[in-house]
Amino acid sequence: MVQDLSSAVVGLAIAFEASWQLALIILAMIPLIGMSGYIQIRFIKGFSADAKAMYEEASQVANDAVGSIRTIASSVQKRRKSKIDPSDESGVKLESLKGEIELRHVSFKYPSRPDVQIFRDLSLAIRSGKTVALVGESGSGKSTVISLLQRFYDPDSGVITIDGIEIDKFQLKWLRQQMGLVSQEPVLFNGTIRANIAYGKQGNASEAEITAAAELSNAHKFISGLAQGYDTMVGERGVQLSGGQKQRVAIARAIIKSPKILLLDEATSALDAESESVVQDALDRVMLNRTTVVVAHRLSTIKGADVIAVVKNGVIVEKGKHDTLINIKDGFYASLVALHMTASS
């Protein structure tokens, strides 16, 4: 404002010095110029207001359309009754779970893809407190094992047991509470870090439990370094946090309920090398003395597993430790590792 005023005064002074007659004419025109500018500004503001109103109306129509689609989709889904009822309170609940898992002669197809056979007579035993890594080509059904263990689906044939009891005999809500899941893309809710971690225990977690889970997952240090600490809002889907930070919060959420079974579905595959190292260290700590099923393709994630099971065409084709499988001539696991090493280099 001061700069503009001083420029105008100096300009008029120079104009009067150069030609006072012409300067007087220009001076007389200033009110007209000012009025023209005022009218132009009012016109632009009016146009902007009209445009804003039109955009708001269009946005409202779009929101209404999306809302209608959701309503219709919800109505259609209600007509289709799932074979697995998550609200069913009946079923077995054990006082103590060991975590012995066995899949016996399991065959499975997704209901949405009945022409694609995922598993054909698949059998796999996982001892309590041990880590089993599932490896194989993309689409071989590795992640499907996790979905079946959590009873998002039931196998077409064969049985899945935990501690010798078929999993469809357990109360579903209780069964899922015994499992902690860390996936490739963790879903964080638009709330505080504290609330996201506590959600793993259905929101009934004490401050001490939240802090202990964060420390075990290597998350406490970075959380404490934030301006608002555990009260930091993570944003929609955790956009305020980096990939490694989101994953560590997800690990804390998974272990706060002290699960006997830990399910890791490509938990480090979307991270850079530095973040992967920190997250893998956290996973190594939480996997201790827990039955763990790991789905992964990175060698650093799987070679320390107690058992590596190689899935191909719906069956287990190789099983053993890394050092054993890598030395099998023309073995499928050895070829996968060689392919991975070639891609990395």
N, C-alpha and C positions, 0 to 999 in steps of 0.2 A: 504493500500500500504506500509506504513512505517513498520507495524507489519510483513507483509510477507517478506519484505527485511531484517529486523533485524533477523527474524527466519532463513532465508537462510544463512546469514553471521555466526550466532552462530552455526548453524548446520555444516557448512563447517569447522569452527574452531575446533569443537569437533571431526569431522571426521579426520582431519589432525593430531590431537593430538593422536587419537586412532590408525590410520594406514594410513600414508601419501601415501603409494603406492595405496591402495584401493580408497582413496579419489581422487587421480589423475585420476583413471579410470572413476569414477562416474562423475567427472568434465568434462571429455572429452565427456561423453554421454549427457550432458545437452542440447547442441544445437539440437541433434536428438529428445530429449523429447519435447523441445519447438516447433520444427517443426511439430511433431506429434499432439501436442495440437492445433496448429494453423490450421492444415488441418481438424481436427475433428470439430473445431468451424465453419469453413467455410462450411463444409458438413451440419452441423445442421442448419445453417442460410439458406443455399440453400433449404434444405428440408422444413423448416418453410415457406419460400417464396412460394414454389410450393404448399404447403398445403393451404396457405392463398389464393392464386390465384384460387385454385379449390373450396374452400368454397365460395369465392366471386361469382364465376360463378354459383354455385349451388343456392346461395341466390338470384342472379339475375333471374334465371329461376323460382324460387318460387315466387318472387315478380311479375314477368310477368304473371304467372299463376293466382295469386290472382287478379291482375289488370284486366285480361281477364274475370274472373268470375264476378267482379264488373261491367264491361262494359256490359256483357250479361244480368246480373240481372237488370241493369238500363234500358236496351233496352226493356226487358220483362215488367218492371213496367210501362214504358211509354205507352205501348200498352193498359194497363188496366187503364181506366179513373175512378178516384174516383168520387163518387157521391157528395162529399164535396170538393169544390175547394177553397183552402186557399188563392189563389191569386185573388179571386173574390172581386172587390171593391164595388159591389152593396150591398144595405141593409141599415137598419135603424141604426142611431147613435144618442143616447140620450145625451142631454146636461148634465143631472144629473141622475145618477143611484142610486136607493135606495137599491137594492139587495134583493128584495122579490122573492124567488124561489118557484116554485111549479112543482111537477111531478104528472101528472094525468093519471091514468090507463095505465102506461107505460109497454109495453112488448118488450123484446129484446133478440136476439140471435146474437152471433158474426158471421160475414160472413164466417170466417174460420172454425166455428164449428156449422153449421146450425142445427145439431141434438141435441144440448144442450140448453135448455131453461134457460136463466139467470134470466129474470124478467117475472113475470106473473101478469099483472094488478096491478103494483106497484103504490101507491099514497103516496106522501109526500109533506108537505108544510113547508117551512123554512122562518120564519119572518126576516125582515130586522134587521141587527145588532145583531142577535142571533146566538148561536152556537149549531149545531146539530151534534151529534156523531153517526156514523153508526157502529154497532157491529154485529158480527155473526161469524159463522164458516168459515174456509178457503174455498174460492171458492163460497161463497154465493152471490157475486156480489157487495160487498161494494165499491171496487175501480172502478167498472164499472159506478157507479153514477157520479164519477168525470170525467171519459172519455166522458160520455154523456153530462155533463154540458159544457165541453170544445168543444163539437161538433167534437170529433174525430170519432164519430159514430152518426147516427140518430136512434131513436127508431123504431121498426117495426110497432108499433101502440101506440096510446096515444100521449100526448103532454108534452113538458117541456117549462115553461114560466119563464121569469124574468121580474118583474114589470108588469105582465099581458100580455107581448108580447111573442109570441112563438120565441124560440131562433134561429130558422132557418130564421127568418125575419131580424135578426141583421146582420150587416157587420161582417164577421167572424173575421177579424183582430182586429177590434174594440172590439168585444165581449171578445176575449182572453186577450186583454190589461186590461180589467176590473177585471181580475182574477189573483191572485197570487198563484202559486203552489209550495208546498214544499213536496217532495217525500221522500221515505225511503232511496234511494240511489241518492243523488243529483248529477247532471252532471255539473262538473266544467270544463271550457275550459282551454287549456294550454296557459295561459296568466297571467297577474297580478291580484291581488285581486281587485284592482280598476276596471279593465276592466270587470271582472266577475260580480261585483255588478252593474256596469253601464249598462251591457247587459240587465238587467231587464227593462230598459227604452230605449231600442234599441240603447244604447251607447250615448244617448243625455242627460246625467246627469251631473250636476255641482258638483264641489268638495264638496260644502256644503251639497248637497243632498246625496252624497255617504257617507259622514261622519255621517249625521243624521240617515240614514238607518242602518249603522253599529252600532251606539250607541243604537238604538232601539232594535236591534237584539242581543245585548250583545257581539258584535264582535269587537267593537272599541278598547277595552282594550288589547286583545291578538294581534290584528293587529299592534297596536302602539308599542307593545313589540318586534316585529320582527325587524331584522336588517334593512331591507329595507321598513318596514311599508307597506303601500298600494301598493307599487311597487314590493312586493314579488311575485315571480313566483310560481304558485300553482302546476305546473307540469301536466303531462297527467292525466286527470280525478281527479286532486286535490291530487295526491299522497304525496305531500309535507306537507299536513295538516292532522290533526287527524280527526276522525269521527265527533266529536263535533264541531270542527272548521269549517269543510266543511259545516255542517248543518247550522251553524250560518251565514256563507257567503251566503248560498242559501236562508235563510230567508231574509237577507238584500236585495238580488237581487229580491225577490218576492214582497217586500213592497216598494221598491224605487219608483215604479210607482203609489203608493197610491191606491191599488186595493180596490174596494168596496166589493169584494167577495174573501175570502181566502180558499184555498183547501189544506188540510193537509192529505197526504196519508201515514200513518204509519211513520210519521216524526221522531219519537224517538225510534222506535222498534229495530233499529240496534245499539243503543248506550249503553254504560255501565251506571251504576247508577249515577255516578258523572256527566258525560257528559249529561245524560238525564235531570238531575235537572237544569243545566244551560240552556239547549236548551228549556226546558219546561217553564222556567221563561221568556225567550225571546218570546216564542209563546203566553204566557198569556198576554204579553204587546201588541203585534201586533194584537191580536184577538179582542182587546177592540173596541167596536163600529163598528165592521165589521161583515158582514154575513159570518159565518165560517162553512165549512163542514169538519168534522174530521173523518177519517177512522183510527181506532186504535183497539188494543186488550189489551193494558195495562190499568189497572184500574185507575192509577194515571192520565192518559191522558183524560179519558172520564167522570169521575164521576162529574166533575165541569160543564159539558155541560148543556145548558138550556133545551135541549131535547135529549134523547137517543132513537134512532130508531133501533130496533132489526130486522135484515134481515134473513129470513129463507125460503128456497125453492122459492126464487124469489118474496116474498111479505114481507111487514112489519107485523110482528106478535105481537110486543109489542112496546109501545111508551110512554115515560114519563121521569120524572127525576129519578136520581139514587136511591134516598131514597124511591121512590114509587115502582119502578120496583124490587128492591132487596127484598121487603117484599111480593111480589106475590108468594103464595105457589105453588110450582112445576112450577114456571115460567121459561121461556127459558133463560132470562137474569140472573136470580138468579143462574141457573145451570152453566152458563158460568163463572160467577164470582167465584162460588165455585170451579170450575175446575181450574181457574186461580190461586186461592189462594193455592190449593193443589199442583199445579205445582211449584209455587214460594217457597213453604216450603220444 
